Amino acid sequence: MTQTGAAARKKIKATDLMGRMMADYFYSLNEAATTRIRKVAWCTSVGPAELLRAMDFEVHFPENHGAMLGSTRRSTDLIPEANAVGYSPDICSYLTSDIGAYLKKTTPLSKAYPGITQVPRPDVLVYNTNQCRDVQDWFGWYAKELGVPAIGISSPKNVVDVTESLVDDVARQIQALVPTLETISGSRLDIDRLRETVTRSRACSEVWKDVLETAKHSPTPFTFFDGTIHMGPAVCLRGTQQAIDYYRVLLAELRQRIADGVPAVEGEKLRLYWEGMPVWGRLRQHSELFAELGASVLASTYCSSWVFPAFDGADPFRSMARAYLELFIVRSEKYKEQYLQDMQSRFQVDGIIYHDAKTCPYNSNNRYGLPQRLEARTGIPSLVLSGDLNDLRCVSDEQMKINVEAFVEQLMERV
């Protein structure tokens, strides 16, 4: 995202460092899977990655692979492969894209990283249903296909308050994973190493939050579209020192941009919030569309989903449980409404965009009256855009452009 139709944008220098770091991550995964020198675990994106890393597993995140399939615009051709083996077109298009890629024996990793020919074969699959039930079915399919165990955590939904009883339940489920993981890894869990890993996850979370909050500055030095790219280490390298070091470099650069008056969007006139998943195959197009209209989409629930203030190395199991339970997607409509109101105030936004993703109901928060209730409370207008995270057959570029332009015009009349 170095250009818009209106003006050139300065490249974020830290992007090159992130690219090298992510390459190292994928090559390390590939080496572990091909040489079998280390065990490989597949993990859902807000699953117990800290536990897996502490037990010396290399960790692969299929949702990240799904996002790569979406951003490379390969998903639409792959989803029918999963439909053909029984998966509905209406379920998570991460799932159907990823299984479709497996069935077609293709991956965007092979183009991005020469020498990698396939995703790393797992020794164990570990899920957390805090995001949705689809991840359990997704990992269950691979468990049967590859003959490896799938184990996981069943999380509650519509949580109003994260009570001690809920934390106890999820903490016990995390602890119950340990014996199986010890058998697969061939070594006992070192509790001190787990404490260190959880502490690093907390540090990563804190610096990532600081990165996102540079967008409170006007004009913002960093957009939601930048965040979807730079969240890679927070997702894939949580619990490592490399992720912490990277975000410190990025944060320093963004603070320097603020000091130097370098905006993410030239001539910023409007500040917008994005609620829901990105349309991965349209990141650049959407970034340019909003920039050309003088609108900065500068904050989101999605990128903030990897901010975990509850992590505490002194109490690793319970703090992991609390962190995973505090996730926005797990919470009640009442909680979500208040959270979005607070975010609108914190980032001083003029409007909010809701992405109604056809195959992701859990991350589409416009379906039960929340936009109308929130607008009545705050007076901040909203727009619902119909689309999908990966399936571009659900996306009308022309209609989306018309709707965004009309919404921006409406907002311009108010400022």
C-alpha positions in Angstrom: 0.0 0.0 0.0 2.5 2.6 -1.1 0.3 4.5 -3.5 -3.2 6.0 -3.6 -4.9 7.5 -6.6 -4.6 10.9 -4.9 -1.0 10.9 -3.7 2.0 8.8 -3.0 2.4 7.4 0.4 5.6 6.9 2.2 6.3 3.2 2.8 6.5 2.2 6.4 10.2 1.3 6.7 9.7 -1.4 9.3 7.7 -3.4 6.7 11.0 -4.9 5.3 12.0 -6.0 8.8 8.6 -7.7 9.3 9.0 -9.4 5.9 12.3 -10.9 6.9 11.0 -12.0 10.3 7.9 -13.7 8.8 10.1 -15.4 6.2 12.2 -16.8 9.1 9.1 -18.0 10.8 7.8 -19.9 7.8 11.1 -21.4 6.9 11.5 -22.6 10.5 8.1 -24.2 10.3 9.0 -25.8 7.0 12.3 -27.2 8.4 10.6 -28.6 11.4 7.9 -30.3 9.3 10.3 -31.7 6.7 13.2 -32.8 8.9 11.0 -33.8 11.9 13.6 -32.2 14.2 10.8 -30.4 16.1 7.1 -31.2 16.5 4.6 -29.0 14.7 1.3 -27.9 16.2 -1.6 -26.2 14.3 -3.3 -23.7 16.5 -6.3 -21.4 16.1 -5.4 -17.8 16.1 -6.6 -17.1 19.7 -5.8 -20.6 20.9 -3.2 -21.6 23.5 -0.1 -20.7 21.5 1.8 -19.8 24.6 1.4 -23.3 25.9 2.6 -24.8 22.6 5.6 -22.5 22.3 6.6 -23.3 25.9 6.6 -27.0 25.0 8.9 -26.3 22.0 6.3 -26.9 19.3 6.6 -24.9 16.0 3.2 -23.3 15.6 1.2 -22.9 12.4 -2.0 -20.9 12.3 -4.4 -22.1 9.6 -6.4 -18.9 9.9 -3.3 -16.9 8.9 -3.0 -19.3 5.9 -6.7 -18.6 5.1 -6.0 -14.8 5.1 -3.0 -15.4 2.8 -5.3 -17.3 0.4 -7.8 -14.4 0.6 -5.2 -11.6 0.1 -3.7 -13.4 -2.9 -7.3 -13.7 -4.3 -7.1 -17.5 -4.7 -9.9 -18.4 -2.4 -12.8 -18.0 -4.9 -11.4 -20.8 -7.0 -10.6 -23.1 -4.0 -13.8 -22.8 -2.0 -15.8 -25.0 -4.4 -13.3 -27.9 -3.7 -14.4 -27.9 -0.1 -18.0 -27.5 -1.1 -17.7 -30.7 -3.1 -16.7 -32.7 -0.1 -19.7 -31.4 1.9 -18.8 -28.0 3.3 -21.5 -25.4 2.8 -20.7 -22.2 0.9 -22.3 -20.4 3.9 -19.7 -21.4 6.5 -16.3 -19.8 7.2 -14.5 -19.1 4.0 -11.2 -19.4 5.8 -12.1 -23.0 6.4 -13.3 -23.7 2.9 -10.4 -21.8 1.3 -7.9 -23.7 3.4 -9.4 -27.2 2.9 -9.8 -26.4 -0.8 -6.1 -25.5 -1.0 -5.2 -28.7 0.7 -7.3 -30.7 -1.7 -5.8 -28.9 -4.7 -2.3 -29.3 -3.2 -1.6 -25.6 -3.5 -0.4 -22.8 -1.1 0.6 -19.1 -1.5 3.6 -20.0 0.7 5.3 -21.6 -2.3 5.3 -18.4 -4.3 6.2 -16.1 -1.4 8.9 -18.4 0.1 10.9 -20.4 -2.5 11.6 -24.0 -1.3 8.4 -24.3 0.6 6.0 -26.6 -1.3 3.2 -27.1 1.2 1.9 -26.1 4.6 3.7 -27.9 7.5 2.2 -31.3 8.4 1.0 -31.2 12.0 1.7 -33.6 14.8 -1.3 -32.2 16.7 -4.1 -29.8 16.1 -5.2 -27.5 19.0 -8.3 -25.3 18.8 -10.2 -22.9 20.9 -13.9 -22.3 20.0 -13.8 -18.8 21.4 -13.9 -17.5 17.9 -16.5 -19.9 16.5 -17.5 -23.5 16.3 -16.2 -23.8 12.8 -12.6 -24.2 14.0 -13.5 -27.4 15.7 -15.0 -28.9 12.6 -12.1 -27.5 10.5 -9.4 -29.2 12.7 -11.6 -32.3 13.0 -11.5 -32.7 9.3 -7.7 -32.5 9.2 -7.5 -34.9 12.2 -9.3 -37.6 10.2 -7.5 -36.8 6.9 -4.0 -36.8 8.4 -4.4 -39.2 11.2 -3.3 -36.8 14.0 -5.1 -35.9 17.2 -7.3 -32.8 17.5 -7.7 -31.4 21.1 -9.0 -28.2 22.3 -11.0 -25.8 24.5 -14.8 -25.3 24.3 -15.4 -21.6 25.3 -18.7 -20.0 26.3 -20.4 -17.4 24.1 -22.2 -14.1 24.8 -20.2 -13.5 28.0 -21.3 -10.4 29.8 -18.8 -10.5 32.7 -15.7 -12.7 32.8 -16.4 -14.4 36.1 -14.0 -16.5 38.2 -16.1 -19.6 37.5 -15.7 -19.1 33.7 -11.9 -18.5 34.2 -11.7 -21.7 36.3 -13.5 -23.7 33.6 -11.3 -22.6 30.7 -8.1 -22.8 32.8 -8.9 -26.4 33.7 -9.4 -27.2 30.0 -6.1 -25.7 29.1 -4.3 -27.7 31.8 -6.1 -30.8 30.6 -4.2 -30.4 27.2 -0.8 -30.8 28.9 -0.6 -34.6 29.2 -1.4 -35.2 25.5 1.0 -32.5 24.4 3.7 -34.0 26.7 3.2 -37.4 25.1 3.4 -35.9 21.6 6.4 -33.6 22.3 8.3 -36.3 24.3 9.0 -33.8 27.2 7.4 -32.5 30.3 6.0 -29.0 30.5 8.5 -26.6 32.2 6.2 -24.2 34.1 8.9 -21.5 34.3 9.2 -21.5 30.5 5.4 -21.2 30.3 5.6 -18.2 32.6 8.3 -16.6 30.5 6.3 -17.2 27.3 3.1 -15.7 28.8 5.1 -12.7 30.0 6.4 -12.2 26.5 2.9 -12.4 25.0 1.8 -9.7 27.5 4.7 -7.5 26.4 3.9 -8.1 22.7 0.3 -7.2 23.4 1.2 -4.0 25.2 3.5 -2.7 22.4 1.0 -3.7 19.7 -1.7 -1.7 21.5 0.7 1.3 21.6 1.2 0.9 17.8 -2.6 0.9 17.3 -3.1 3.9 19.5 -0.8 6.1 17.5 -4.0 6.4 15.3 -5.5 8.6 18.0 -3.3 11.4 16.6 -4.8 13.6 14.0 -3.8 13.1 11.2 -3.2 9.4 11.9 0.2 7.9 10.9 -1.3 4.4 10.7 -4.5 3.0 9.2 -6.7 -0.1 9.7 -5.3 -1.4 6.3 -1.8 -1.0 7.6 -2.8 -2.8 10.8 -4.1 -5.9 8.9 -0.6 -6.3 7.4 1.5 -5.4 10.5 -0.5 -7.6 12.8 1.3 -10.7 11.4 3.8 -11.0 14.3 1.1 -10.5 16.9 -0.8 -13.4 15.4 2.0 -15.8 14.4 4.8 -14.9 16.8 3.0 -14.1 20.0 5.1 -15.3 22.9 8.4 -14.6 21.2 11.0 -11.9 21.8 11.1 -11.2 18.0 7.5 -10.0 18.0 8.2 -7.6 20.9 11.3 -6.2 19.2 9.5 -5.7 15.9 6.7 -3.7 17.4 9.2 -1.5 19.3 10.8 -0.7 15.9 7.4 0.0 14.3 6.2 2.1 17.2 9.3 4.3 17.1 8.8 4.9 13.4 5.2 5.8 13.8 6.0 8.2 16.7 8.6 9.8 14.4 6.0 10.2 11.7 3.8 12.0 14.2 6.6 14.3 15.1 7.4 14.9 11.4 3.8 15.4 10.5 3.7 12.5 8.1 0.1 11.4 7.6 -1.2 8.0 6.5 -3.8 9.8 4.3 -2.9 13.1 2.8 -5.5 15.8 3.5 -7.3 13.7 6.1 -10.9 15.1 6.4 -12.7 12.2 8.1 -11.8 9.6 10.7 -13.6 6.2 10.4 -13.8 3.0 12.4 -14.0 -0.4 10.8 -16.0 -3.1 12.6 -15.6 -6.6 11.4 -13.3 -8.6 9.2 -11.3 -7.1 6.3 -12.1 -8.1 2.8 -8.7 -9.7 2.2 -8.8 -9.7 -1.5 -9.6 -6.0 -1.6 -7.2 -4.5 1.0 -5.4 -2.2 -1.4 -8.5 -1.3 -3.4 -10.3 -0.3 -0.2 -7.3 1.5 1.2 -7.1 3.6 -2.0 -10.9 4.2 -2.2 -11.0 5.7 1.3 -7.8 7.7 0.9 -9.0 9.3 -2.4 -12.0 10.5 -0.5 -9.9 12.0 2.3 -11.1 9.4 4.8 -8.8 7.6 7.2 -10.0 4.3 8.3 -7.8 4.4 11.4 -9.1 1.9 14.0 -10.8 -1.4 14.2 -12.1 -4.2 16.5 -10.3 -6.7 14.4 -6.7 -5.5 14.8 -7.4 -4.9 18.5 -8.3 -8.5 18.9 -4.6 -9.3 19.6 -4.4 -7.0 22.6 -4.5 -9.2 25.7 -4.1 -7.1 28.9 -4.9 -10.2 31.1 -1.8 -12.2 30.4 0.2 -12.6 33.6 3.3 -14.8 33.8 2.8 -15.2 37.5 -0.4 -17.1 36.9 -0.1 -18.5 33.4 -3.0 -20.9 33.1 -5.7 -18.6 34.6 -4.4 -15.5 32.9 -4.4 -17.3 29.5 -8.0 -18.4 30.2 -9.0 -14.8 31.2 -7.3 -13.4 28.1 -9.1 -15.7 25.7 -12.4 -15.1 27.5 -12.1 -11.3 27.3 -11.9 -11.5 23.5 -14.5 -9.2 21.8 -16.0 -12.0 19.7 -16.9 -14.0 22.9 -18.8 -11.1 24.5 -22.4 -10.2 24.8 -24.2 -7.6 22.6 -24.3 -5.3 25.7 -20.6 -5.5 26.1 -19.9 -5.0 22.4 -22.1 -1.9 22.3 -20.2 -0.3 25.2 -16.9 -1.3 23.7 -17.6 0.3 20.4 -18.9 3.4 22.0 -15.6 3.7 24.0 -13.5 3.1 20.8 -15.4 5.8 18.9 -14.7 8.3 21.6 -11.1 7.2 22.1 -10.2 7.6 18.4 -12.6 10.6 17.7 -14.2 9.0 14.7 -16.8 10.6 12.5 -18.4 7.4 11.3 -18.3 3.6 11.6 -18.2 1.0 8.9 -19.7 -2.4 9.6 -18.6 -5.2 7.3 -21.3 -7.8 7.1 -19.2 -10.8 6.0 -21.5 -13.5 4.5 -19.6 -16.5 5.9 -18.5 -15.0 9.2 -21.6 -14.3 11.4 -19.5 -14.2 14.6 -17.5 -11.3 13.3 -20.5 -9.5 11.7 -22.0 -7.3 14.4 -24.6 -5.5 12.4 -27.3 -8.2 12.4 -29.1 -7.7 15.7 -29.7 -4.0 15.8 -26.3 -2.9 17.3 -25.6 -0.2 14.7 -29.0 1.4 15.2 -28.7 1.3 19.0 -25.2 2.7 19.0 -26.1 5.5 16.6 -29.0 6.4 18.8 -26.6 6.6 21.8 -23.8 8.5 20.1 -25.2 10.3 17.1 -22.3 8.9 15.0 -23.5 7.6 11.6 -22.8 4.1 10.3 -22.7 2.2 7.1 -23.1 -1.5 6.5 -21.1 -3.0 3.7 -22.0 -6.5 2.5 -19.1 -8.7 1.5 -16.9 -11.5 2.8 -13.5 -12.1 4.2 -12.4 -14.4 1.4 -15.2 -15.3 -1.0 -15.1 -12.5 -3.6 -18.3 -13.8 -5.2 -20.0 -12.1 -2.3 -18.4 -8.8 -3.0 -19.8 -6.1 -5.4 -17.0 -3.6 -6.0 -19.3 -1.2 -7.8 -22.0 -1.3 -5.1 -19.4 -0.9 -2.3 -17.8 2.1 -4.0 -21.2 3.8 -4.5 -22.2 3.2 -0.9 -18.8 4.4 0.5 -18.9 7.6 -1.6 -22.5 8.4 -0.6 -21.6 7.8 3.1 -18.5 10.0 2.9 -20.5 12.7 1.3 -23.1 12.5 4.1 -20.3 12.8 6.7 -18.7 15.7 4.9 -21.9 17.6 5.3 -21.7 17.2 9.1 -18.0 18.3 9.7 
